[in-house]
């Protein structure tokens, strides 16, 4: 009787190019097309105008009639990003990590530039309103209509496109790094992998994740502390006259309290990145209790929120640098600190999410390396820590 086939893959089987380079190439092609369309005036520039909150382009190109304006500057930057990205993507499609560390560094740089230049406060606002819409939509007339109108503007759609670009280039950088190291494209484990290193990596990831989650939760509580008191008529962060005007309107208070509640929900969900119920569904999740939590169910939304938070913090800094900007978020010190600190919240959440993803890696179906998935408590017991 013939022996069963081995699960061990050959070097070339688990080093085959993944979808990341092709996705990066497609994104670059769209960025090139957008840049050309904006520069030629075929379509309106998909960036906020001078009235947009925290738009970097309103700061660097304030003169709408000059050669450097809200159409030419974003178009040129998008064109440049698309061209550089296309070259990187083509190099990544070549075998054995062509371009080495240089291409990886360019991928990281592209992701950072896209985040800091094109992604702004619109993303977090849209996510927040999307969360409260099922509840607040019943209490606030026309909220659904206003949300839909804001969603399908050229400015917001381009923000979503460039936010996706951040994820595309981070994935491309990690993929190319694995190719350069000769590691598995699925899990990132190198040929010299061993069980001891895996356990040590999980222990470090849990410790780093705990610190990052603690920092993120502390900073995240600042925003709800400004909004939830409104429910009890306490005007935190606004003057009494302005609060009375908002209370008379009604909808503003409902939205503010709803967004503050969403912030508290976010704090609870962040705890799951380092708790047992972030690996196995808890008892209070009807029909799912005890089942494995898919890694993507936590990583994808947490990554999106982290990007949005960093973008909001950056937008506040831009508003502070713009002498002509007038907004409640920068006029009131409490709001300024709360929204600027979201950059710290987002960075900490990003670190915690990465640590969670590393810790949740199980045995790889591509290379056969890895250990069975374990709970956080088991990791600490195995390392002798508490």
Protein Blocks (a to p, Z undefined) as FASTA:
>chain_A
ZZdddfbdcfklmmcccfklmmmmmmmmmmmmmmmmmmnomaccfbdcfklghiaklmmm
mblkbmbdcklmmmmmmmmmmmmmmmmmmmmmpghhihijmlmmmmmmmmmmmmmmmpcf
klmmmmmmmmmmmmmmmmmghklmmmmmmmmgmklmmmmmmmmmmmmmmmmmmmmmmmmn
opafklopafkbcfklmmmmmmmmmmmmmmmmmmmmmmmmmmmmmmmmmmnopaghiafk
lmmmmmmnommmmmmmmmmmmmmmmmmmmmmmmgmklmbccfklghkgoiacdfklmmmm
mmmmmmmmmmmmmmmmmmmmmmkbccfklmpmklmmmmmmmmmmmmmmmmmmmmmmmmmp
ccdfklopacddddfklmmmmnopZZ
